[in-house]
Amino acid sequence: MNHSRRAFLGLFTGSTVAGAGLSRPAVAQEVPVVEMGNNYFDPIGLYVEPGTTVRFEIAAGTHSATAYEDRIPSDADTFDSGIISEGAFEYTFEKPGTYDYYCIPHKSVGMVGRIVVGSPGGPAEESPIPDGEVPESETIVEQRRAGTGGDSGDDGASGGMMGGGMGPGTMNGRTGGWFGTLPLFGGALGVLGLLGGALYVALRRGWTPSESDDPAMTALQRRYAQGDIDEEEFQRRREQLRNHDED
């Protein structure tokens, strides 16, 4: 009898604990952040599910997150943070589709971004974005976070990663010991090599030292050195940046 009673109590206790576990509230979903730095959004392309709230956060400078009225889903509401120099702006994306947006003060120098909600679609997919470049929507869906803005460390903003995943040498967000640091050294050397190559090309093509002090110009020079944009596009954007600085 005692054995049967103990077995029953054990079964009852286990069921109670399991039921308590099922009744715990779900953990709140983390709010994705798009940083607004010196003439860039980071990431440039972001994928979210419908109903997700995105936080546009000032990292440096004065910016806005403003939707193109003709480059969002037809049944979606437009959004506009207004020009802000501190804090953040949040917007909840309810309708599926592709949303293109820009910074009011820096649209002329290509400060634009794209958010894909659920799946690509809408007017933004019918023509190229007019004031800069954004990753392809399919790339954004695949990588979740695609494209990065300015150089990490220039203004306290994080450059991020193309795929939005954990960096090399980490395990569940923690460093993996001495062996885990080896990929970090390799990555650092790769970045130094890339910057050195960009500097070499800069000197060969007659860029002035003052231009390299501007994070936006540095980012433009790097993209040109990597072959992401051609000579004509580079010169056009370079003149835009110069004119903007003189203003």
Secondary structure as GFF3:
##gff-version 3
##sequence-region A 1 247
A	DSSP	alpha_helix	2	22	.	.	.	ID=ss1
A	DSSP	beta_strand	33	37	.	.	.	ID=ss2
A	DSSP	beta_strand	40	42	.	.	.	ID=ss3
A	DSSP	beta_strand	45	48	.	.	.	ID=ss4
A	DSSP	beta_strand	52	58	.	.	.	ID=ss5
A	DSSP	beta_strand	66	67	.	.	.	ID=ss6
A	DSSP	beta_strand	88	93	.	.	.	ID=ss7
A	DSSP	beta_strand	97	102	.	.	.	ID=ss8
A	DSSP	three_ten_helix	107	109	.	.	.	ID=ss9
A	DSSP	beta_strand	112	117	.	.	.	ID=ss10
A	DSSP	three_ten_helix	123	125	.	.	.	ID=ss11
A	DSSP	alpha_helix	137	143	.	.	.	ID=ss12
A	DSSP	beta_strand	145	146	.	.	.	ID=ss13
A	DSSP	beta_strand	170	171	.	.	.	ID=ss14
A	DSSP	beta_strand	174	175	.	.	.	ID=ss15
A	DSSP	alpha_helix	177	204	.	.	.	ID=ss16
A	DSSP	alpha_helix	209	212	.	.	.	ID=ss17
A	DSSP	alpha_helix	215	226	.	.	.	ID=ss18
A	DSSP	alpha_helix	231	246	.	.	.	ID=ss19
###
